[in-house]
């Protein structure tokens, strides 16, 4: 009997030590994933150096994808916050570390030639193939829609340019992962805007509707140019000079009809 009582007390004490007893039989419908965005980056360094940096106690990301072979490394569990976005904003949400999954791709970014021109490094086909598989898996598990995938340059256009103009956003669009404007509709709108270009306030409002943090003072300042350049780098990488022109206006107008 003494042994039995001692056993019961041991079980009870063990229960108390393990924390509160929680009834999990009831589940609310009012919930979704904490991860609302996926942010894409390049590392600006090779695989070994990228792993050293991302495994440290400073910057981090949930995933790193090698170049060749295109191995996918998980460095931070998705239910934990990684430090990859920094000061950032998208669709009114700020400091996206808390609401996003970060994916780094091993890529040197760019080097500058003697004239100061940036020479950008391409991504390997195997690397993008691996990324697409990973993106589809993450989006399915977290219930994310195509507009959830953004670049670091989208959420921090004043200080970041990754994943750069050679990142194949169109390839992701062909896989149904990001929205993409219809080419015929863009051509039609470009003719309209070529006759009368909208004012800067219009561009600022259209960029804000896309999700960018952009001034609303209706002046073409450096901050606005940087946001325009980030948008152009994504949807018209052949020229991303930050200049508001008819094609950029057409791309914005058509994309915002998809929202």
ABEGO torsion letter per residue (X at the ends): XAAAAAAAAAAAAAAAAAEBBBBAABBBABBBBABABBBBBBAGBBAAAAAAAAABABBBBABBBBAOBBBBBBABBAABBBBAAEBBBBGGBBGAAAABBBBBBBBAGBBBBAAGBBBBBBBBAAAAAAAAAAAAAAAAAAGBBAAABBBAAAABAAABAOAEAABBAAAAAAAGABBBBBAAAAAAAAAAAAABBBBAAAAAAAAAAAGBBBBAAGBBBAAAAAAAAAAAAAABAABBAGBBBAAAAAAAAAAAAAX
